[in-house]
Amino acid sequence: MRCLNNSEVPGYTAKRADIASNEYSERVASAVMDAVDKMPVAYRELVNEYGYVDVYRAWKRGLTPAQIKQRAVNGTFQLS
């Protein structure tokens, strides 16, 4: 049986780029910052509180900034 992802392969450890490296900057940091910059201002402000991934997913699902804040519990919020 084929594993669906590498995390299911015994002994597999994903390659990690050092946060201070150019590789991390090019592949991760720049891409995330570019995506955040393209979000409406009200959502960009929420990224600092709740994180990029959760806010981006909520924005794409049509939640308003007020709805995101209403769902917030202990610094995070539930999409469902």
LUMLUMDREN-2810 file (N, C-alpha, C; in Angstrom, 1 decimal):
<atoms>
<atom><aa>M</aa><ch>A</ch><at>N</at><xx>0.8</xx><yy>-1.2</yy><zz>0.0</zz></atom>
<atom><aa>M</aa><ch>A</ch><at>CA</at><xx>0.0</xx><yy>0.0</yy><zz>0.0</zz></atom>
<atom><aa>M</aa><ch>A</ch><at>C</at><xx>0.9</xx><yy>1.2</yy><zz>0.0</zz></atom>
<atom><aa>R</aa><ch>A</ch><at>N</at><xx>0.5</xx><yy>2.2</yy><zz>-0.8</zz></atom>
<atom><aa>R</aa><ch>A</ch><at>CA</at><xx>1.3</xx><yy>3.4</yy><zz>-0.9</zz></atom>
<atom><aa>R</aa><ch>A</ch><at>C</at><xx>0.8</xx><yy>4.4</yy><zz>0.2</zz></atom>
<atom><aa>C</aa><ch>A</ch><at>N</at><xx>1.8</xx><yy>5.1</yy><zz>0.8</zz></atom>
<atom><aa>C</aa><ch>A</ch><at>CA</at><xx>1.5</xx><yy>6.1</yy><zz>1.9</zz></atom>
<atom><aa>C</aa><ch>A</ch><at>C</at><xx>0.9</xx><yy>7.3</yy><zz>1.2</zz></atom>
<atom><aa>L</aa><ch>A</ch><at>N</at><xx>-0.1</xx><yy>7.9</yy><zz>1.8</zz></atom>
<atom><aa>L</aa><ch>A</ch><at>CA</at><xx>-0.7</xx><yy>9.1</yy><zz>1.3</zz></atom>
<atom><aa>L</aa><ch>A</ch><at>C</at><xx>0.2</xx><yy>10.3</yy><zz>1.4</zz></atom>
<atom><aa>N</aa><ch>A</ch><at>N</at><xx>1.1</xx><yy>10.4</yy><zz>2.4</zz></atom>
<atom><aa>N</aa><ch>A</ch><at>CA</at><xx>2.0</xx><yy>11.5</yy><zz>2.5</zz></atom>
<atom><aa>N</aa><ch>A</ch><at>C</at><xx>3.2</xx><yy>11.0</yy><zz>3.3</zz></atom>
<atom><aa>N</aa><ch>A</ch><at>N</at><xx>4.3</xx><yy>11.8</yy><zz>3.2</zz></atom>
<atom><aa>N</aa><ch>A</ch><at>CA</at><xx>5.6</xx><yy>11.3</yy><zz>3.8</zz></atom>
<atom><aa>N</aa><ch>A</ch><at>C</at><xx>5.5</xx><yy>11.2</yy><zz>5.3</zz></atom>
<atom><aa>S</aa><ch>A</ch><at>N</at><xx>4.6</xx><yy>11.9</yy><zz>6.0</zz></atom>
<atom><aa>S</aa><ch>A</ch><at>CA</at><xx>4.5</xx><yy>11.8</yy><zz>7.4</zz></atom>
<atom><aa>S</aa><ch>A</ch><at>C</at><xx>4.1</xx><yy>10.4</yy><zz>7.9</zz></atom>
<atom><aa>E</aa><ch>A</ch><at>N</at><xx>3.6</xx><yy>9.6</yy><zz>7.0</zz></atom>
<atom><aa>E</aa><ch>A</ch><at>CA</at><xx>3.2</xx><yy>8.2</yy><zz>7.3</zz></atom>
<atom><aa>E</aa><ch>A</ch><at>C</at><xx>4.3</xx><yy>7.2</yy><zz>7.1</zz></atom>
<atom><aa>V</aa><ch>A</ch><at>N</at><xx>5.4</xx><yy>7.7</yy><zz>6.5</zz></atom>
<atom><aa>V</aa><ch>A</ch><at>CA</at><xx>6.6</xx><yy>6.8</yy><zz>6.3</zz></atom>
<atom><aa>V</aa><ch>A</ch><at>C</at><xx>7.4</xx><yy>6.7</yy><zz>7.5</zz></atom>
<atom><aa>P</aa><ch>A</ch><at>N</at><xx>7.6</xx><yy>5.5</yy><zz>8.1</zz></atom>
<atom><aa>P</aa><ch>A</ch><at>CA</at><xx>8.4</xx><yy>5.4</yy><zz>9.3</zz></atom>
<atom><aa>P</aa><ch>A</ch><at>C</at><xx>9.8</xx><yy>6.0</yy><zz>9.2</zz></atom>
<atom><aa>G</aa><ch>A</ch><at>N</at><xx>10.2</xx><yy>6.8</yy><zz>10.1</zz></atom>
<atom><aa>G</aa><ch>A</ch><at>CA</at><xx>11.5</xx><yy>7.3</yy><zz>10.1</zz></atom>
<atom><aa>G</aa><ch>A</ch><at>C</at><xx>11.7</xx><yy>8.5</yy><zz>9.2</zz></atom>
<atom><aa>Y</aa><ch>A</ch><at>N</at><xx>10.7</xx><yy>9.0</yy><zz>8.5</zz></atom>
<atom><aa>Y</aa><ch>A</ch><at>CA</at><xx>10.9</xx><yy>10.1</yy><zz>7.6</zz></atom>
<atom><aa>Y</aa><ch>A</ch><at>C</at><xx>10.8</xx><yy>11.4</yy><zz>8.4</zz></atom>
<atom><aa>T</aa><ch>A</ch><at>N</at><xx>11.8</xx><yy>12.3</yy><zz>8.1</zz></atom>
<atom><aa>T</aa><ch>A</ch><at>CA</at><xx>11.8</xx><yy>13.6</yy><zz>8.7</zz></atom>
<atom><aa>T</aa><ch>A</ch><at>C</at><xx>11.8</xx><yy>14.6</yy><zz>7.5</zz></atom>
<atom><aa>A</aa><ch>A</ch><at>N</at><xx>10.9</xx><yy>15.5</yy><zz>7.5</zz></atom>
<atom><aa>A</aa><ch>A</ch><at>CA</at><xx>10.8</xx><yy>16.5</yy><zz>6.4</zz></atom>
<atom><aa>A</aa><ch>A</ch><at>C</at><xx>12.1</xx><yy>17.4</yy><zz>6.5</zz></atom>
<atom><aa>K</aa><ch>A</ch><at>N</at><xx>12.5</xx><yy>17.8</yy><zz>5.3</zz></atom>
<atom><aa>K</aa><ch>A</ch><at>CA</at><xx>13.6</xx><yy>18.8</yy><zz>5.3</zz></atom>
<atom><aa>K</aa><ch>A</ch><at>C</at><xx>13.1</xx><yy>20.1</yy><zz>5.8</zz></atom>
<atom><aa>R</aa><ch>A</ch><at>N</at><xx>13.9</xx><yy>20.8</yy><zz>6.6</zz></atom>
<atom><aa>R</aa><ch>A</ch><at>CA</at><xx>13.5</xx><yy>22.1</yy><zz>7.2</zz></atom>
<atom><aa>R</aa><ch>A</ch><at>C</at><xx>14.6</xx><yy>23.1</yy><zz>6.8</zz></atom>
<atom><aa>A</aa><ch>A</ch><at>N</at><xx>14.1</xx><yy>24.2</yy><zz>6.3</zz></atom>
<atom><aa>A</aa><ch>A</ch><at>CA</at><xx>15.0</xx><yy>25.3</yy><zz>6.0</zz></atom>
<atom><aa>A</aa><ch>A</ch><at>C</at><xx>15.2</xx><yy>26.2</yy><zz>7.3</zz></atom>
<atom><aa>D</aa><ch>A</ch><at>N</at><xx>16.4</xx><yy>26.6</yy><zz>7.5</zz></atom>
<atom><aa>D</aa><ch>A</ch><at>CA</at><xx>16.7</xx><yy>27.4</yy><zz>8.6</zz></atom>
<atom><aa>D</aa><ch>A</ch><at>C</at><xx>16.0</xx><yy>28.8</yy><zz>8.4</zz></atom>
<atom><aa>I</aa><ch>A</ch><at>N</at><xx>15.3</xx><yy>29.3</yy><zz>9.5</zz></atom>
<atom><aa>I</aa><ch>A</ch><at>CA</at><xx>14.5</xx><yy>30.5</yy><zz>9.3</zz></atom>
<atom><aa>I</aa><ch>A</ch><at>C</at><xx>15.4</xx><yy>31.7</yy><zz>8.8</zz></atom>
<atom><aa>A</aa><ch>A</ch><at>N</at><xx>16.6</xx><yy>31.7</yy><zz>9.1</zz></atom>
<atom><aa>A</aa><ch>A</ch><at>CA</at><xx>17.5</xx><yy>32.8</yy><zz>8.7</zz></atom>
<atom><aa>A</aa><ch>A</ch><at>C</at><xx>18.1</xx><yy>32.6</yy><zz>7.3</zz></atom>
<atom><aa>S</aa><ch>A</ch><at>N</at><xx>17.7</xx><yy>31.5</yy><zz>6.7</zz></atom>
<atom><aa>S</aa><ch>A</ch><at>CA</at><xx>18.3</xx><yy>31.2</yy><zz>5.4</zz></atom>
<atom><aa>S</aa><ch>A</ch><at>C</at><xx>17.6</xx><yy>31.9</yy><zz>4.2</zz></atom>
<atom><aa>N</aa><ch>A</ch><at>N</at><xx>18.3</xx><yy>32.0</yy><zz>3.1</zz></atom>
<atom><aa>N</aa><ch>A</ch><at>CA</at><xx>17.7</xx><yy>32.6</yy><zz>1.9</zz></atom>
<atom><aa>N</aa><ch>A</ch><at>C</at><xx>16.6</xx><yy>31.7</yy><zz>1.4</zz></atom>
<atom><aa>E</aa><ch>A</ch><at>N</at><xx>16.8</xx><yy>30.4</yy><zz>1.5</zz></atom>
<atom><aa>E</aa><ch>A</ch><at>CA</at><xx>15.8</xx><yy>29.4</yy><zz>1.0</zz></atom>
<atom><aa>E</aa><ch>A</ch><at>C</at><xx>14.5</xx><yy>29.6</yy><zz>1.8</zz></atom>
<atom><aa>Y</aa><ch>A</ch><at>N</at><xx>14.5</xx><yy>29.8</yy><zz>3.1</zz></atom>
<atom><aa>Y</aa><ch>A</ch><at>CA</at><xx>13.3</xx><yy>30.0</yy><zz>3.8</zz></atom>
<atom><aa>Y</aa><ch>A</ch><at>C</at><xx>12.6</xx><yy>31.3</yy><zz>3.4</zz></atom>
<atom><aa>S</aa><ch>A</ch><at>N</at><xx>13.4</xx><yy>32.3</yy><zz>3.2</zz></atom>
<atom><aa>S</aa><ch>A</ch><at>CA</at><xx>12.9</xx><yy>33.6</yy><zz>2.8</zz></atom>
<atom><aa>S</aa><ch>A</ch><at>C</at><xx>12.2</xx><yy>33.5</yy><zz>1.5</zz></atom>
<atom><aa>E</aa><ch>A</ch><at>N</at><xx>12.8</xx><yy>32.9</yy><zz>0.5</zz></atom>
<atom><aa>E</aa><ch>A</ch><at>CA</at><xx>12.3</xx><yy>32.8</yy><zz>-0.8</zz></atom>
<atom><aa>E</aa><ch>A</ch><at>C</at><xx>11.0</xx><yy>31.9</yy><zz>-0.9</zz></atom>
<atom><aa>R</aa><ch>A</ch><at>N</at><xx>11.1</xx><yy>30.7</yy><zz>-0.2</zz></atom>
<atom><aa>R</aa><ch>A</ch><at>CA</at><xx>10.0</xx><yy>29.7</yy><zz>-0.4</zz></atom>
<atom><aa>R</aa><ch>A</ch><at>C</at><xx>8.9</xx><yy>30.0</yy><zz>0.6</zz></atom>
<atom><aa>V</aa><ch>A</ch><at>N</at><xx>9.1</xx><yy>30.5</yy><zz>1.8</zz></atom>
<atom><aa>V</aa><ch>A</ch><at>CA</at><xx>8.1</xx><yy>30.6</yy><zz>2.8</zz></atom>
<atom><aa>V</aa><ch>A</ch><at>C</at><xx>7.7</xx><yy>32.1</yy><zz>3.1</zz></atom>
<atom><aa>A</aa><ch>A</ch><at>N</at><xx>8.6</xx><yy>32.8</yy><zz>3.7</zz></atom>
<atom><aa>A</aa><ch>A</ch><at>CA</at><xx>8.4</xx><yy>34.1</yy><zz>4.2</zz></atom>
<atom><aa>A</aa><ch>A</ch><at>C</at><xx>7.9</xx><yy>35.1</yy><zz>3.1</zz></atom>
<atom><aa>S</aa><ch>A</ch><at>N</at><xx>8.5</xx><yy>35.1</yy><zz>2.0</zz></atom>
<atom><aa>S</aa><ch>A</ch><at>CA</at><xx>8.1</xx><yy>36.0</yy><zz>1.0</zz></atom>
<atom><aa>S</aa><ch>A</ch><at>C</at><xx>6.7</xx><yy>35.7</yy><zz>0.4</zz></atom>
<atom><aa>A</aa><ch>A</ch><at>N</at><xx>6.5</xx><yy>34.4</yy><zz>0.2</zz></atom>
<atom><aa>A</aa><ch>A</ch><at>CA</at><xx>5.2</xx><yy>34.0</yy><zz>-0.3</zz></atom>
<atom><aa>A</aa><ch>A</ch><at>C</at><xx>4.1</xx><yy>34.3</yy><zz>0.7</zz></atom>
<atom><aa>V</aa><ch>A</ch><at>N</at><xx>4.3</xx><yy>34.1</yy><zz>1.9</zz></atom>
<atom><aa>V</aa><ch>A</ch><at>CA</at><xx>3.2</xx><yy>34.4</yy><zz>2.9</zz></atom>
<atom><aa>V</aa><ch>A</ch><at>C</at><xx>3.0</xx><yy>35.9</yy><zz>3.0</zz></atom>
<atom><aa>M</aa><ch>A</ch><at>N</at><xx>4.1</xx><yy>36.7</yy><zz>3.1</zz></atom>
<atom><aa>M</aa><ch>A</ch><at>CA</at><xx>4.0</xx><yy>38.1</yy><zz>3.2</zz></atom>
<atom><aa>M</aa><ch>A</ch><at>C</at><xx>3.3</xx><yy>38.7</yy><zz>2.0</zz></atom>
<atom><aa>D</aa><ch>A</ch><at>N</at><xx>3.5</xx><yy>38.2</yy><zz>0.8</zz></atom>
<atom><aa>D</aa><ch>A</ch><at>CA</at><xx>2.9</xx><yy>38.6</yy><zz>-0.4</zz></atom>
<atom><aa>D</aa><ch>A</ch><at>C</at><xx>1.4</xx><yy>38.3</yy><zz>-0.4</zz></atom>
<atom><aa>A</aa><ch>A</ch><at>N</at><xx>1.0</xx><yy>37.1</yy><zz>0.1</zz></atom>
<atom><aa>A</aa><ch>A</ch><at>CA</at><xx>-0.4</xx><yy>36.8</yy><zz>0.2</zz></atom>
<atom><aa>A</aa><ch>A</ch><at>C</at><xx>-1.1</xx><yy>37.7</yy><zz>1.3</zz></atom>
<atom><aa>V</aa><ch>A</ch><at>N</at><xx>-0.4</xx><yy>38.0</yy><zz>2.4</zz></atom>
<atom><aa>V</aa><ch>A</ch><at>CA</at><xx>-1.0</xx><yy>38.8</yy><zz>3.4</zz></atom>
<atom><aa>V</aa><ch>A</ch><at>C</at><xx>-1.2</xx><yy>40.2</yy><zz>2.9</zz></atom>
<atom><aa>D</aa><ch>A</ch><at>N</at><xx>-0.2</xx><yy>40.7</yy><zz>2.1</zz></atom>
<atom><aa>D</aa><ch>A</ch><at>CA</at><xx>-0.4</xx><yy>42.1</yy><zz>1.5</zz></atom>
<atom><aa>D</aa><ch>A</ch><at>C</at><xx>-1.5</xx><yy>42.2</yy><zz>0.6</zz></atom>
<atom><aa>K</aa><ch>A</ch><at>N</at><xx>-1.9</xx><yy>41.1</yy><zz>0.0</zz></atom>
<atom><aa>K</aa><ch>A</ch><at>CA</at><xx>-3.1</xx><yy>41.1</yy><zz>-1.0</zz></atom>
<atom><aa>K</aa><ch>A</ch><at>C</at><xx>-4.4</xx><yy>41.0</yy><zz>-0.3</zz></atom>
<atom><aa>M</aa><ch>A</ch><at>N</at><xx>-4.4</xx><yy>40.7</yy><zz>1.0</zz></atom>
<atom><aa>M</aa><ch>A</ch><at>CA</at><xx>-5.7</xx><yy>40.6</yy><zz>1.7</zz></atom>
<atom><aa>M</aa><ch>A</ch><at>C</at><xx>-6.2</xx><yy>42.0</yy><zz>2.0</zz></atom>
<atom><aa>P</aa><ch>A</ch><at>N</at><xx>-7.6</xx><yy>42.2</yy><zz>2.2</zz></atom>
<atom><aa>P</aa><ch>A</ch><at>CA</at><xx>-8.1</xx><yy>43.4</yy><zz>2.6</zz></atom>
<atom><aa>P</aa><ch>A</ch><at>C</at><xx>-7.6</xx><yy>43.8</yy><zz>4.0</zz></atom>
<atom><aa>V</aa><ch>A</ch><at>N</at><xx>-7.4</xx><yy>45.1</yy><zz>4.2</zz></atom>
<atom><aa>V</aa><ch>A</ch><at>CA</at><xx>-6.8</xx><yy>45.7</yy><zz>5.5</zz></atom>
<atom><aa>V</aa><ch>A</ch><at>C</at><xx>-7.4</xx><yy>45.1</yy><zz>6.7</zz></atom>
<atom><aa>A</aa><ch>A</ch><at>N</at><xx>-8.7</xx><yy>45.0</yy><zz>6.8</zz></atom>
<atom><aa>A</aa><ch>A</ch><at>CA</at><xx>-9.4</xx><yy>44.5</yy><zz>8.0</zz></atom>
<atom><aa>A</aa><ch>A</ch><at>C</at><xx>-8.9</xx><yy>43.1</yy><zz>8.4</zz></atom>
<atom><aa>Y</aa><ch>A</ch><at>N</at><xx>-8.7</xx><yy>42.2</yy><zz>7.3</zz></atom>
<atom><aa>Y</aa><ch>A</ch><at>CA</at><xx>-8.2</xx><yy>40.9</yy><zz>7.6</zz></atom>
<atom><aa>Y</aa><ch>A</ch><at>C</at><xx>-6.7</xx><yy>40.9</yy><zz>7.9</zz></atom>
<atom><aa>R</aa><ch>A</ch><at>N</at><xx>-5.9</xx><yy>41.7</yy><zz>7.2</zz></atom>
<atom><aa>R</aa><ch>A</ch><at>CA</at><xx>-4.5</xx><yy>41.8</yy><zz>7.5</zz></atom>
<atom><aa>R</aa><ch>A</ch><at>C</at><xx>-4.3</xx><yy>42.1</yy><zz>9.0</zz></atom>
<atom><aa>E</aa><ch>A</ch><at>N</at><xx>-5.1</xx><yy>43.0</yy><zz>9.6</zz></atom>
<atom><aa>E</aa><ch>A</ch><at>CA</at><xx>-4.9</xx><yy>43.3</yy><zz>11.0</zz></atom>
<atom><aa>E</aa><ch>A</ch><at>C</at><xx>-5.2</xx><yy>42.1</yy><zz>11.9</zz></atom>
<atom><aa>L</aa><ch>A</ch><at>N</at><xx>-6.1</xx><yy>41.2</yy><zz>11.5</zz></atom>
<atom><aa>L</aa><ch>A</ch><at>CA</at><xx>-6.3</xx><yy>40.0</yy><zz>12.2</zz></atom>
<atom><aa>L</aa><ch>A</ch><at>C</at><xx>-5.2</xx><yy>39.0</yy><zz>12.2</zz></atom>
<atom><aa>V</aa><ch>A</ch><at>N</at><xx>-4.4</xx><yy>39.0</yy><zz>11.1</zz></atom>
<atom><aa>V</aa><ch>A</ch><at>CA</at><xx>-3.3</xx><yy>38.1</yy><zz>11.0</zz></atom>
<atom><aa>V</aa><ch>A</ch><at>C</at><xx>-2.4</xx><yy>38.1</yy><zz>12.2</zz></atom>
<atom><aa>N</aa><ch>A</ch><at>N</at><xx>-2.1</xx><yy>39.3</yy><zz>12.7</zz></atom>
<atom><aa>N</aa><ch>A</ch><at>CA</at><xx>-1.2</xx><yy>39.4</yy><zz>13.9</zz></atom>
<atom><aa>N</aa><ch>A</ch><at>C</at><xx>-1.8</xx><yy>38.7</yy><zz>15.1</zz></atom>
<atom><aa>E</aa><ch>A</ch><at>N</at><xx>-3.1</xx><yy>38.7</yy><zz>15.3</zz></atom>
<atom><aa>E</aa><ch>A</ch><at>CA</at><xx>-3.8</xx><yy>38.1</yy><zz>16.4</zz></atom>
<atom><aa>E</aa><ch>A</ch><at>C</at><xx>-4.0</xx><yy>36.6</yy><zz>16.3</zz></atom>
<atom><aa>Y</aa><ch>A</ch><at>N</at><xx>-4.4</xx><yy>36.2</yy><zz>15.1</zz></atom>
<atom><aa>Y</aa><ch>A</ch><at>CA</at><xx>-4.8</xx><yy>34.8</yy><zz>14.9</zz></atom>
<atom><aa>Y</aa><ch>A</ch><at>C</at><xx>-4.0</xx><yy>33.9</yy><zz>13.9</zz></atom>
<atom><aa>G</aa><ch>A</ch><at>N</at><xx>-3.1</xx><yy>34.6</yy><zz>13.3</zz></atom>
<atom><aa>G</aa><ch>A</ch><at>CA</at><xx>-2.2</xx><yy>33.8</yy><zz>12.3</zz></atom>
<atom><aa>G</aa><ch>A</ch><at>C</at><xx>-2.7</xx><yy>33.9</yy><zz>10.9</zz></atom>
<atom><aa>Y</aa><ch>A</ch><at>N</at><xx>-1.8</xx><yy>33.8</yy><zz>10.0</zz></atom>
<atom><aa>Y</aa><ch>A</ch><at>CA</at><xx>-2.1</xx><yy>33.9</yy><zz>8.6</zz></atom>
<atom><aa>Y</aa><ch>A</ch><at>C</at><xx>-3.1</xx><yy>32.8</yy><zz>8.1</zz></atom>
<atom><aa>V</aa><ch>A</ch><at>N</at><xx>-2.7</xx><yy>31.5</yy><zz>8.4</zz></atom>
<atom><aa>V</aa><ch>A</ch><at>CA</at><xx>-3.5</xx><yy>30.4</yy><zz>7.8</zz></atom>
<atom><aa>V</aa><ch>A</ch><at>C</at><xx>-5.0</xx><yy>30.5</yy><zz>8.2</zz></atom>
<atom><aa>D</aa><ch>A</ch><at>N</at><xx>-5.2</xx><yy>30.6</yy><zz>9.5</zz></atom>
<atom><aa>D</aa><ch>A</ch><at>CA</at><xx>-6.6</xx><yy>30.6</yy><zz>9.9</zz></atom>
<atom><aa>D</aa><ch>A</ch><at>C</at><xx>-7.4</xx><yy>31.8</yy><zz>9.4</zz></atom>
<atom><aa>V</aa><ch>A</ch><at>N</at><xx>-6.8</xx><yy>33.0</yy><zz>9.4</zz></atom>
<atom><aa>V</aa><ch>A</ch><at>CA</at><xx>-7.5</xx><yy>34.2</yy><zz>8.8</zz></atom>
<atom><aa>V</aa><ch>A</ch><at>C</at><xx>-7.7</xx><yy>34.1</yy><zz>7.3</zz></atom>
<atom><aa>Y</aa><ch>A</ch><at>N</at><xx>-6.7</xx><yy>33.6</yy><zz>6.6</zz></atom>
<atom><aa>Y</aa><ch>A</ch><at>CA</at><xx>-6.9</xx><yy>33.4</yy><zz>5.2</zz></atom>
<atom><aa>Y</aa><ch>A</ch><at>C</at><xx>-8.0</xx><yy>32.4</yy><zz>4.9</zz></atom>
<atom><aa>R</aa><ch>A</ch><at>N</at><xx>-8.0</xx><yy>31.3</yy><zz>5.6</zz></atom>
<atom><aa>R</aa><ch>A</ch><at>CA</at><xx>-9.1</xx><yy>30.3</yy><zz>5.3</zz></atom>
<atom><aa>R</aa><ch>A</ch><at>C</at><xx>-10.5</xx><yy>30.9</yy><zz>5.7</zz></atom>
<atom><aa>A</aa><ch>A</ch><at>N</at><xx>-10.6</xx><yy>31.7</yy><zz>6.7</zz></atom>
<atom><aa>A</aa><ch>A</ch><at>CA</at><xx>-11.8</xx><yy>32.3</yy><zz>7.1</zz></atom>
<atom><aa>A</aa><ch>A</ch><at>C</at><xx>-12.3</xx><yy>33.3</yy><zz>6.1</zz></atom>
<atom><aa>W</aa><ch>A</ch><at>N</at><xx>-11.3</xx><yy>34.1</yy><zz>5.6</zz></atom>
<atom><aa>W</aa><ch>A</ch><at>CA</at><xx>-11.6</xx><yy>35.1</yy><zz>4.5</zz></atom>
<atom><aa>W</aa><ch>A</ch><at>C</at><xx>-12.1</xx><yy>34.4</yy><zz>3.3</zz></atom>
<atom><aa>K</aa><ch>A</ch><at>N</at><xx>-11.5</xx><yy>33.3</yy><zz>2.9</zz></atom>
<atom><aa>K</aa><ch>A</ch><at>CA</at><xx>-11.9</xx><yy>32.6</yy><zz>1.7</zz></atom>
<atom><aa>K</aa><ch>A</ch><at>C</at><xx>-13.2</xx><yy>32.0</yy><zz>1.8</zz></atom>
<atom><aa>R</aa><ch>A</ch><at>N</at><xx>-13.6</xx><yy>31.6</yy><zz>3.1</zz></atom>
<atom><aa>R</aa><ch>A</ch><at>CA</at><xx>-14.9</xx><yy>31.0</yy><zz>3.3</zz></atom>
<atom><aa>R</aa><ch>A</ch><at>C</at><xx>-16.0</xx><yy>32.1</yy><zz>3.5</zz></atom>
<atom><aa>G</aa><ch>A</ch><at>N</at><xx>-15.6</xx><yy>33.3</yy><zz>3.4</zz></atom>
<atom><aa>G</aa><ch>A</ch><at>CA</at><xx>-16.6</xx><yy>34.4</yy><zz>3.5</zz></atom>
<atom><aa>G</aa><ch>A</ch><at>C</at><xx>-16.9</xx><yy>34.9</yy><zz>4.9</zz></atom>
<atom><aa>L</aa><ch>A</ch><at>N</at><xx>-16.2</xx><yy>34.6</yy><zz>5.9</zz></atom>
<atom><aa>L</aa><ch>A</ch><at>CA</at><xx>-16.4</xx><yy>35.1</yy><zz>7.2</zz></atom>
<atom><aa>L</aa><ch>A</ch><at>C</at><xx>-15.9</xx><yy>36.6</yy><zz>7.2</zz></atom>
<atom><aa>T</aa><ch>A</ch><at>N</at><xx>-16.7</xx><yy>37.4</yy><zz>7.9</zz></atom>
<atom><aa>T</aa><ch>A</ch><at>CA</at><xx>-16.3</xx><yy>38.8</yy><zz>8.1</zz></atom>
<atom><aa>T</aa><ch>A</ch><at>C</at><xx>-15.3</xx><yy>38.9</yy><zz>9.2</zz></atom>
<atom><aa>P</aa><ch>A</ch><at>N</at><xx>-14.5</xx><yy>40.0</yy><zz>9.3</zz></atom>
<atom><aa>P</aa><ch>A</ch><at>CA</at><xx>-13.7</xx><yy>40.2</yy><zz>10.5</zz></atom>
<atom><aa>P</aa><ch>A</ch><at>C</at><xx>-14.4</xx><yy>40.2</yy><zz>11.8</zz></atom>
<atom><aa>A</aa><ch>A</ch><at>N</at><xx>-15.6</xx><yy>40.7</yy><zz>11.8</zz></atom>
<atom><aa>A</aa><ch>A</ch><at>CA</at><xx>-16.4</xx><yy>40.6</yy><zz>13.0</zz></atom>
<atom><aa>A</aa><ch>A</ch><at>C</at><xx>-16.8</xx><yy>39.2</yy><zz>13.4</zz></atom>
<atom><aa>Q</aa><ch>A</ch><at>N</at><xx>-17.1</xx><yy>38.4</yy><zz>12.4</zz></atom>
<atom><aa>Q</aa><ch>A</ch><at>CA</at><xx>-17.4</xx><yy>37.0</yy><zz>12.7</zz></atom>
<atom><aa>Q</aa><ch>A</ch><at>C</at><xx>-16.2</xx><yy>36.2</yy><zz>13.2</zz></atom>
<atom><aa>I</aa><ch>A</ch><at>N</at><xx>-15.0</xx><yy>36.6</yy><zz>12.7</zz></atom>
<atom><aa>I</aa><ch>A</ch><at>CA</at><xx>-13.8</xx><yy>35.9</yy><zz>13.1</zz></atom>
<atom><aa>I</aa><ch>A</ch><at>C</at><xx>-13.5</xx><yy>36.3</yy><zz>14.6</zz></atom>
<atom><aa>K</aa><ch>A</ch><at>N</at><xx>-13.7</xx><yy>37.5</yy><zz>14.9</zz></atom>
<atom><aa>K</aa><ch>A</ch><at>CA</at><xx>-13.5</xx><yy>38.0</yy><zz>16.3</zz></atom>
<atom><aa>K</aa><ch>A</ch><at>C</at><xx>-14.5</xx><yy>37.3</yy><zz>17.3</zz></atom>
<atom><aa>Q</aa><ch>A</ch><at>N</at><xx>-15.8</xx><yy>37.1</yy><zz>16.8</zz></atom>
<atom><aa>Q</aa><ch>A</ch><at>CA</at><xx>-16.8</xx><yy>36.5</yy><zz>17.6</zz></atom>
<atom><aa>Q</aa><ch>A</ch><at>C</at><xx>-16.5</xx><yy>35.0</yy><zz>17.9</zz></atom>
<atom><aa>R</aa><ch>A</ch><at>N</at><xx>-15.8</xx><yy>34.4</yy><zz>17.0</zz></atom>
<atom><aa>R</aa><ch>A</ch><at>CA</at><xx>-15.5</xx><yy>33.0</yy><zz>17.1</zz></atom>
<atom><aa>R</aa><ch>A</ch><at>C</at><xx>-14.2</xx><yy>32.8</yy><zz>17.9</zz></atom>
<atom><aa>A</aa><ch>A</ch><at>N</at><xx>-13.5</xx><yy>33.8</yy><zz>18.2</zz></atom>
<atom><aa>A</aa><ch>A</ch><at>CA</at><xx>-12.2</xx><yy>33.7</yy><zz>18.9</zz></atom>
<atom><aa>A</aa><ch>A</ch><at>C</at><xx>-12.3</xx><yy>33.2</yy><zz>20.3</zz></atom>
<atom><aa>V</aa><ch>A</ch><at>N</at><xx>-11.5</xx><yy>32.2</yy><zz>20.6</zz></atom>
<atom><aa>V</aa><ch>A</ch><at>CA</at><xx>-11.4</xx><yy>31.7</yy><zz>22.0</zz></atom>
<atom><aa>V</aa><ch>A</ch><at>C</at><xx>-10.0</xx><yy>31.5</yy><zz>22.3</zz></atom>
<atom><aa>N</aa><ch>A</ch><at>N</at><xx>-9.5</xx><yy>32.1</yy><zz>23.3</zz></atom>
<atom><aa>N</aa><ch>A</ch><at>CA</at><xx>-8.1</xx><yy>31.9</yy><zz>23.7</zz></atom>
<atom><aa>N</aa><ch>A</ch><at>C</at><xx>-7.1</xx><yy>32.2</yy><zz>22.6</zz></atom>
<atom><aa>G</aa><ch>A</ch><at>N</at><xx>-7.3</xx><yy>33.2</yy><zz>21.8</zz></atom>
<atom><aa>G</aa><ch>A</ch><at>CA</at><xx>-6.4</xx><yy>33.6</yy><zz>20.8</zz></atom>
<atom><aa>G</aa><ch>A</ch><at>C</at><xx>-6.5</xx><yy>32.8</yy><zz>19.5</zz></atom>
<atom><aa>T</aa><ch>A</ch><at>N</at><xx>-7.4</xx><yy>31.9</yy><zz>19.4</zz></atom>
<atom><aa>T</aa><ch>A</ch><at>CA</at><xx>-7.7</xx><yy>31.1</yy><zz>18.1</zz></atom>
<atom><aa>T</aa><ch>A</ch><at>C</at><xx>-9.2</xx><yy>31.2</yy><zz>17.9</zz></atom>
<atom><aa>F</aa><ch>A</ch><at>N</at><xx>-9.6</xx><yy>30.7</yy><zz>16.7</zz></atom>
<atom><aa>F</aa><ch>A</ch><at>CA</at><xx>-11.0</xx><yy>30.7</yy><zz>16.4</zz></atom>
<atom><aa>F</aa><ch>A</ch><at>C</at><xx>-11.3</xx><yy>29.4</yy><zz>15.6</zz></atom>
<atom><aa>Q</aa><ch>A</ch><at>N</at><xx>-12.6</xx><yy>29.0</yy><zz>15.7</zz></atom>
<atom><aa>Q</aa><ch>A</ch><at>CA</at><xx>-13.0</xx><yy>27.8</yy><zz>15.0</zz></atom>
<atom><aa>Q</aa><ch>A</ch><at>C</at><xx>-13.7</xx><yy>28.1</yy><zz>13.7</zz></atom>
<atom><aa>L</aa><ch>A</ch><at>N</at><xx>-13.4</xx><yy>27.5</yy><zz>12.6</zz></atom>
<atom><aa>L</aa><ch>A</ch><at>CA</at><xx>-14.0</xx><yy>27.8</yy><zz>11.4</zz></atom>
<atom><aa>L</aa><ch>A</ch><at>C</at><xx>-15.4</xx><yy>27.1</yy><zz>11.3</zz></atom>
<atom><aa>S</aa><ch>A</ch><at>N</at><xx>-15.5</xx><yy>25.9</yy><zz>11.9</zz></atom>
<atom><aa>S</aa><ch>A</ch><at>CA</at><xx>-16.8</xx><yy>25.2</yy><zz>11.8</zz></atom>
<atom><aa>S</aa><ch>A</ch><at>C</at><xx>-17.7</xx><yy>25.4</yy><zz>13.0</zz></atom>
</atoms>
